[in-house]
Amino acid sequence: MAEVDSKRWGRVHDSENATLKQKVKAQNFALNEEKDANKQLKSDMASMMRRLVAIETVVHPAMCEEAEQKLGELGF
């Protein structure tokens, strides 16, 4: 009787272990996908920031000069 119970509990533990291993594998896969997405997001943000800096160096001074001229015309 004890041997039968032992085998039955062994199967239960094996089944639980297999289920947990599958869950861990799925979580690791999801984690790796999230890490890849974060890397892409960081790369995209860096690219946007570089573009913004390039735009600011070209557009911003011109806009400031135009605003100064208009203020000068208004007498400020």
One Martini backbone bead per residue (centre of mass of N, CA, C, O) as a GRO file, in nm:
protein
   76
    1MET     BB    1   0.058   0.063  -0.022
    2ALA     BB    2   0.298   0.257   0.008
    3GLU     BB    3   0.401   0.221  -0.283
    4VAL     BB    4   0.152   0.331  -0.426
    5ASP     BB    5   0.156   0.610  -0.295
    6SER     BB    6   0.440   0.685  -0.388
    7LYS     BB    7   0.381   0.672  -0.693
    8ARG     BB    8   0.152   0.874  -0.698
    9TRP     BB    9   0.315   1.114  -0.582
   10GLY     BB   10   0.528   1.108  -0.800
   11ARG     BB   11   0.333   1.184  -1.033
   12VAL     BB   12   0.239   1.448  -0.914
   13HIS     BB   13   0.519   1.583  -0.902
   14ASP     BB   14   0.587   1.552  -1.199
   15SER     BB   15   0.349   1.719  -1.299
   16GLU     BB   16   0.417   1.979  -1.147
   17ASN     BB   17   0.699   2.016  -1.265
   18ALA     BB   18   0.613   2.036  -1.560
   19THR     BB   19   0.430   2.281  -1.524
   20LEU     BB   20   0.645   2.472  -1.407
   21LYS     BB   21   0.842   2.456  -1.646
   22GLN     BB   22   0.645   2.578  -1.851
   23LYS     BB   23   0.605   2.848  -1.706
   24VAL     BB   24   0.901   2.935  -1.705
   25LYS     BB   25   0.940   2.928  -2.008
   26ALA     BB   26   0.721   3.139  -2.074
   27GLN     BB   27   0.842   3.368  -1.899
   28ASN     BB   28   1.115   3.382  -2.042
   29PHE     BB   29   1.005   3.452  -2.317
   30ALA     BB   30   0.859   3.713  -2.231
   31LEU     BB   31   1.109   3.854  -2.118
   32ASN     BB   32   1.271   3.859  -2.382
   33GLU     BB   33   1.065   4.024  -2.540
   34GLU     BB   34   1.072   4.271  -2.351
   35LYS     BB   35   1.370   4.334  -2.384
   36ASP     BB   36   1.358   4.383  -2.689
   37ALA     BB   37   1.150   4.612  -2.675
   38ASN     BB   38   1.324   4.799  -2.497
   39LYS     BB   39   1.557   4.830  -2.692
   40GLN     BB   40   1.388   4.955  -2.919
   41LEU     BB   41   1.283   5.195  -2.757
   42LYS     BB   42   1.558   5.320  -2.694
   43SER     BB   43   1.640   5.357  -2.987
   44ASP     BB   44   1.402   5.536  -3.071
   45MET     BB   45   1.452   5.762  -2.865
   46ALA     BB   46   1.735   5.836  -2.957
   47SER     BB   47   1.652   5.913  -3.242
   48MET     BB   48   1.451   6.136  -3.163
   49MET     BB   49   1.652   6.312  -3.010
   50ARG     BB   50   1.840   6.366  -3.247
   51ARG     BB   51   1.626   6.500  -3.422
   52LEU     BB   52   1.549   6.726  -3.228
   53VAL     BB   53   1.824   6.859  -3.218
   54ALA     BB   54   1.841   6.916  -3.521
   55ILE     BB   55   1.589   7.094  -3.531
   56GLU     BB   56   1.668   7.306  -3.316
   57THR     BB   57   1.926   7.410  -3.467
   58VAL     BB   58   1.748   7.515  -3.713
   59VAL     BB   59   1.465   7.635  -3.614
   60HIS     BB   60   1.489   7.796  -3.350
   61PRO     BB   61   1.663   8.041  -3.436
   62ALA     BB   62   1.467   8.141  -3.652
   63MET     BB   63   1.228   8.188  -3.466
   64CYS     BB   64   1.367   8.392  -3.284
   65GLU     BB   65   1.432   8.605  -3.496
   66GLU     BB   66   1.140   8.655  -3.583
   67ALA     BB   67   1.037   8.744  -3.308
   68GLU     BB   68   1.230   8.982  -3.273
   69GLN     BB   69   1.133   9.140  -3.517
   70LYS     BB   70   0.838   9.174  -3.430
   71LEU     BB   71   0.902   9.317  -3.166
   72GLY     BB   72   1.049   9.552  -3.300
   73GLU     BB   73   0.801   9.650  -3.467
   74LEU     BB   74   0.629   9.697  -3.191
   75GLY     BB   75   0.848   9.831  -2.971
   76PHE     BB   76   1.014   9.619  -2.766
   0.00000   0.00000   0.00000
